[in-house]
Amino acid sequence: KKYIQNNIQMADNKNQNRSRNRRKRQHSDDRNNKEHPAKKSFSPKYQPPSDAALALSASLKNLSSKKRLRETLNLYNDASNDDVRDSHHGSIVVDCCARCGAVEEGEKIIQNMKESGMQVSVQANTALLKGYAHSGQMAKGFELYASMCHSKERRKKPNVRTLNTLLRGCLWTAAAQSDSIVAGGIITGEEAWCMSVQQQKQKSAVMMQP
């Protein structure tokens, strides 16, 4: 447990440093936009979310914060939102499922996102991983984490929060054998940490290429 706690603390510190740097960059951007308002513009490839999409996000977050799962699912699946619904909304709903202990519902949302051609973001997968961690399903949790690490798409790679979520699950759950796979506890925690280190090495090697 001490080993896992140390890893979680290291991940937390790294996440805090990244958040601090993001805030500094945002503050700098905001200041530049005030000083040079003409420079503020959207990339041609970037389309800001519509008012309807923002309203749906706000409503889903509000219901999720109150753990009103059934209402969250009903709103998300409402036919009136078919032209608005996106991966961000899916992430909010999966997170609500995880917080309410409805892991199977979260899995269904992820599957529906894939079948509809919607991108399953790292946030959505991390939310599902949280559900696995809270319910003690560490074999599924580690399988999901490993698949994210092996993904060829950079945006689907696990981030610090993903690793943190898995390590917390390892801290809460003792190692147990499931289908000839031992998952949970320090065993899975160490494997996940090694995979994360390997991923960072690969990322650094790519960045150093001329």
C-alpha positions as CSV (number, residue, x, y, z in Angstrom):
1,K,0.0,0.0,0.0
2,K,2.9,2.4,0.8
3,Y,4.3,1.7,-2.7
4,I,0.9,2.5,-4.3
5,Q,0.4,5.6,-2.1
6,N,3.8,6.9,-3.1
7,N,3.0,6.4,-6.8
8,I,-0.4,8.2,-6.4
9,Q,1.4,11.1,-4.6
10,M,3.9,11.4,-7.5
11,A,1.1,11.4,-10.0
12,D,-0.9,14.0,-8.0
13,N,2.2,16.3,-7.9
14,K,2.7,15.9,-11.6
15,N,-1.0,16.6,-12.3
16,Q,-0.9,19.7,-10.1
17,N,2.2,21.0,-11.9
18,R,0.5,20.5,-15.2
19,S,-2.6,22.3,-14.0
20,R,-0.5,25.2,-12.7
21,N,1.2,25.5,-16.1
22,R,-2.1,25.4,-17.9
23,R,-3.5,28.2,-15.7
24,K,-0.4,30.3,-16.4
25,R,-0.7,29.8,-20.1
26,Q,-4.4,30.6,-20.0
27,H,-3.7,33.7,-17.9
28,S,-1.1,34.8,-20.5
29,D,-3.5,34.1,-23.4
30,D,-6.3,36.1,-21.7
31,R,-3.9,39.0,-21.1
32,N,-2.8,39.0,-24.7
33,N,-6.4,38.8,-26.0
34,K,-7.2,41.9,-23.9
35,E,-4.2,43.8,-25.1
36,H,-4.6,42.6,-28.7
37,P,-8.3,41.8,-29.2
38,A,-7.9,41.6,-33.0
39,K,-5.7,38.5,-32.6
40,K,-8.4,36.5,-30.9
41,S,-9.9,34.1,-33.4
42,F,-10.9,30.5,-33.8
43,S,-8.9,28.0,-35.8
44,P,-10.7,27.3,-39.1
45,K,-10.8,23.6,-38.1
46,Y,-12.3,24.3,-34.7
47,Q,-16.0,24.7,-34.4
48,P,-17.2,26.1,-31.0
49,P,-20.0,24.1,-29.4
50,S,-23.6,25.3,-30.1
51,D,-25.8,26.9,-27.5
52,A,-27.8,23.7,-27.5
53,A,-24.7,21.5,-26.9
54,L,-23.6,23.8,-24.0
55,A,-27.1,23.7,-22.5
56,L,-27.2,19.9,-22.7
57,S,-23.8,19.7,-21.0
58,A,-24.9,22.0,-18.2
59,S,-28.1,20.0,-17.6
60,L,-26.2,16.6,-17.6
61,K,-23.6,17.9,-15.2
62,N,-26.3,19.2,-12.9
63,L,-28.1,15.9,-12.8
64,S,-24.9,14.0,-12.5
65,S,-23.7,16.0,-9.5
66,K,-26.9,15.0,-7.7
67,K,-26.5,11.4,-8.8
68,R,-29.8,11.4,-10.5
69,L,-28.8,8.6,-12.9
70,R,-32.1,7.7,-14.4
71,E,-32.9,11.3,-15.3
72,T,-29.4,11.7,-16.7
73,L,-29.8,8.7,-18.9
74,N,-33.2,9.8,-20.1
75,L,-32.0,13.2,-21.0
76,Y,-28.9,11.9,-22.8
77,N,-30.9,9.4,-24.8
78,D,-33.8,11.8,-25.6
79,A,-34.5,11.8,-29.4
80,S,-34.5,15.7,-29.3
81,N,-30.8,15.6,-28.6
82,D,-29.8,13.3,-31.5
83,D,-28.3,16.2,-33.4
84,V,-26.6,17.7,-30.4
85,R,-25.2,14.7,-28.6
86,D,-21.4,14.2,-28.7
87,S,-18.5,12.5,-27.0
88,H,-18.3,15.1,-24.3
89,H,-21.9,14.5,-23.3
90,G,-21.2,10.7,-23.3
91,S,-18.3,11.3,-20.9
92,I,-20.5,13.1,-18.4
93,V,-23.0,10.3,-18.5
94,V,-20.4,7.6,-18.1
95,D,-19.0,9.4,-15.1
96,C,-22.5,9.6,-13.6
97,C,-22.8,5.9,-14.1
98,A,-19.5,5.3,-12.3
99,R,-20.4,7.5,-9.4
100,C,-23.8,5.7,-9.0
101,G,-22.2,2.2,-9.2
102,A,-24.0,1.5,-12.5
103,V,-21.0,0.1,-14.3
104,E,-23.0,-1.9,-16.8
105,E,-24.9,1.2,-17.9
106,G,-21.5,3.0,-18.4
107,E,-20.3,0.1,-20.6
108,K,-23.5,0.4,-22.7
109,I,-22.9,4.1,-23.2
110,I,-19.4,3.5,-24.4
111,Q,-20.5,0.7,-26.7
112,N,-23.2,2.9,-28.2
113,M,-20.7,5.7,-28.7
114,K,-18.5,3.3,-30.7
115,E,-21.3,1.9,-32.8
116,S,-22.6,5.4,-33.7
117,G,-19.1,6.4,-34.9
118,M,-18.6,8.8,-32.0
119,Q,-15.0,9.2,-30.6
120,V,-14.6,7.6,-27.2
121,S,-12.3,10.1,-25.4
122,V,-9.8,9.5,-22.7
123,Q,-12.2,11.2,-20.3
124,A,-14.9,8.7,-21.1
125,N,-12.6,5.7,-20.7
126,T,-11.2,7.2,-17.4
127,A,-14.8,7.6,-16.1
128,L,-15.5,3.9,-16.9
129,L,-12.2,2.9,-15.3
130,K,-13.4,4.8,-12.2
131,G,-16.5,2.7,-12.2
132,Y,-14.4,-0.5,-12.3
133,A,-12.2,0.7,-9.5
134,H,-15.1,1.6,-7.2
135,S,-16.8,-1.8,-7.9
136,G,-13.6,-3.8,-7.4
137,Q,-13.5,-5.0,-11.0
138,M,-9.8,-4.5,-11.3
139,A,-9.3,-7.2,-14.0
140,K,-11.6,-5.2,-16.3
141,G,-10.0,-1.9,-15.1
142,F,-6.5,-3.1,-16.0
143,E,-7.6,-4.5,-19.3
144,L,-9.1,-1.1,-20.2
145,Y,-6.0,0.7,-19.1
146,A,-3.7,-1.6,-21.1
147,S,-5.8,-1.1,-24.2
148,M,-5.5,2.6,-23.8
149,C,-1.7,2.4,-23.5
150,H,-1.5,0.2,-26.6
151,S,-3.8,2.5,-28.7
152,K,-2.1,4.0,-31.7
153,E,-4.1,7.2,-31.4
154,R,-2.3,9.7,-29.1
155,R,-5.6,11.3,-27.9
156,K,-6.7,7.9,-26.6
157,K,-3.6,7.4,-24.5
158,P,-4.1,7.4,-20.7
159,N,-3.3,10.6,-18.9
160,V,-2.2,11.2,-15.3
161,R,-5.8,11.1,-14.0
162,T,-6.3,7.7,-15.7
163,L,-3.2,6.3,-14.0
164,N,-4.3,7.8,-10.7
165,T,-7.7,6.3,-11.0
166,L,-6.3,2.8,-11.6
167,L,-3.8,3.1,-8.7
168,R,-6.5,4.2,-6.3
169,G,-8.5,1.1,-7.3
170,C,-5.4,-1.0,-6.6
171,L,-5.1,0.6,-3.2
172,W,-8.7,-0.3,-2.4
173,T,-8.8,-3.8,-3.9
174,A,-6.6,-6.7,-2.8
175,A,-5.1,-8.8,-5.6
176,A,-7.4,-11.6,-6.7
177,Q,-7.3,-14.2,-9.5
178,S,-10.0,-13.9,-12.3
179,D,-9.8,-16.2,-15.4
180,S,-6.2,-17.0,-14.7
181,I,-5.4,-13.3,-14.4
182,V,-4.2,-11.8,-11.1
183,A,-5.5,-8.2,-10.8
184,G,-5.7,-5.6,-8.0
185,G,-3.4,-4.6,-5.2
186,I,0.3,-4.0,-5.7
187,I,0.6,-6.4,-8.6
188,T,-1.6,-4.4,-10.9
189,G,-0.3,-1.1,-9.5
190,E,3.3,-2.0,-10.4
191,E,2.3,-3.2,-13.9
192,A,0.4,0.0,-14.6
193,W,3.2,2.2,-13.3
194,C,5.7,0.4,-15.5
195,M,3.4,0.8,-18.5
196,S,3.1,4.5,-17.8
197,V,6.9,4.9,-17.5
198,Q,7.3,3.1,-20.8
199,Q,4.7,5.3,-22.5
200,Q,6.5,8.4,-21.2
201,K,9.8,7.1,-22.6
202,Q,8.3,6.5,-26.0
203,K,6.7,10.0,-26.0
204,S,10.1,11.6,-25.1
205,A,11.8,9.6,-27.9
206,V,9.3,10.9,-30.4
207,M,9.7,14.5,-29.3
208,M,13.5,14.3,-29.5
209,Q,13.4,13.1,-33.1
210,P,14.7,15.8,-35.6
